[in-house]
Amino acid sequence: MTASHALTLFLAQTPTSPTGPEFGKASPIGLVIILALLVGTVLLIRNMNKKIKRLPESFEPEHPEPDQDADEGTDRGAAHPDDKRSGSESA
């Protein structure tokens, strides 16, 4: 075993018990943040479940008027289905 290999092994080893003035200070703050995120997620899921339960089973109009299409939510634009022109306006 060469000296550089031994030095690499020595430097790569971690201490058995972490020590120092900064050890363990982030744990309580991280725990509070994680708990706040979990509470927020649970509240959002409950709220969305309530809203989904209030939705109607179908969005079809109950009593469509005679002048309404069956698909009134679709914007067909300015082109008519029987229009044979290919996009160019000829007068």
N, C-alpha and C positions, 0 to 999 in steps of 0.2 A: 504494500500500500504506500503510495507516494504521499508526500507532505501536502500537496494541493488537494488530493482526494480526502485526506483526513481533515483538512481545514474545511472543505465543503461539507462534509458530514457533520462536523461540529457546529457550523453556522446554520445548517438546515434544521437542527434539532430545536424543538420548542420547549420552553420551560414547563415543568410538570404542573405548577400552579401559577395562574396568572396573578400578577401583583402590580402595584403601582397606584398612583393617586387617581387615575382616571378609570380604573377597573370598576365596572358595575354601575356607573352613573347613568348610562343610557337605558338601562333595563326598566325602571319605573315609567319613564316618559314613553318609551316604546310600547309598553303594556297599555298605558292610557290611550294612546293613539289607536292601537289595534282594537281595543274595546269600543272606542267611539265609532270606528269604522264598522264594526260588527253591529252595533246598535242602529246606526244609520241604515245599513243594508236591510236589517230586519224590518225597520219601519217603512222603508221604501217598498219592500215585497208585500207587506200587509196592505199598504195603501193601493198598490196596483191590483192586488187581488180583489179588493172592494170595488174598484172602478171597473174591472173586467166583469165582475158578477152583475153589475148594473147595466151592462151593454145589452141591447136587444139581440135576440137570437139571429135575426135577419135584418138587413138594412133595405130590403125591398119596400117600396111604398105600399101602404095598406090599401089605399083607394086611389089608384092612378087616374088622373084626369084624361079625357079622350085625346086632348091635344099634346099630351106628354109621351115621349118615347119610353119604352121599357127601360132603357139604359140612359136615364137623364143625367147621370154624373159624368159621362164621357163628352169631352169637347171634341167635336169632329173637325173643327177648324173651318176654313173658308171653302174647302173643296167639297163638292157634292159627289156622292157615290156614282151618279150617272154621268159625271163630267168626263169626257173622253180626251180632253186636252192633256198634253204631257208636261204641264208646268209652265209653258209659255203662253202668254196672254195674246190672243190674236183678235183684233177688232173687226 
